[in-house]
């Protein structure tokens, strides 16, 4: 049995217009992300051109999804370096 994953959170824009688009229960929303800045752009009519995949942004998908509601540019360089250092010094095992 193959489980289908429902896209949720930041995903690549299935319409190819923006770097990422917020997906809610598998449906694209008007919330988009470009160069770390959130904005709104209505969902185009018609079928998506691409499959929505987890957005692998500057902090990786886990961190990008956790930052929902916060512009990625609002994350300080110091915070980003601490996250990177923690990932390198204490990699997640699983």
N, C-alpha and C positions, 0 to 999 in steps of 0.2 A: 504494500500500500504506500503510495506517495502522498506526503502531506504537502498541501499548498500553503505557502506563507502569505498572509495578507500584509501588504506594505503598510507600515505605520511609522510616522516620524519623517525625518528628512530623507528624501530619496532623490535620485537623479530625476530631472524633469522629464516625464514621459513624452512631453511635446517638443523637447529640445530647444526651448526658448530661454531657459535659465539654467544655472548650475544645478540648483536643487529646487524641489517643490515639496511642501509639507503634505504628507498623505495621512488621511484619517479614515480608518476602517477600509483601507484599500482604495479610497477615492481621492483624487487630487483636489487640493484646495487652492484658494487664491494667494496663499502665503508662499512667497518665493525667496530665494537666496542667491545673491550674486556678489562675488568678491567680499564675502563676509557680511554683507548688509542685507537685512530683511526688508522686503517691500511687498506690495500687493499687485497682482496681475490676474485678471479674471481667467478662469479656466476656459481654454478655447473650446469651441464646439467641435464635435466630431470625435473620432476615436484617436487615442494616443498613438504616436508614431513608434515609441520605444517602450520596452518593459521598464517599470520603475524598479530601481535597485537601491539598496542602502547607500546613502551619500557618503563617500569616503573623503570627507573634507580635510581641512588642515589639521584637525585633531583626531581623525579617524572616526568611524561611525558611532562608536559608543559615546565618545565625548561630544560629538556634534549633536546627537540626539538628546543628550543630557542638557545641552545648552539651549534647548527650545525656549523661545521667549526672550533670549538674550542675544543681542547681535554678537557675532563671533569677533568683531573688531573691538568689542567692549572688554574682552578678556585681555588682561594685561600681559605684556611680554614676560614678566616675572612669573605669573601664574602658568603660562604656557611652558616655560622652562622647568618649573617645578613638576608639572605633569609629565613632561618628557623624561626628566631625571628619575621620577618614581617608576616610570615604565621600564627604563633601562636597568635601574638598580634593583627593582623588585618586580620582575616580569610575572605576569599572571600564569599560573600553572593550571592546566585543566584538561 
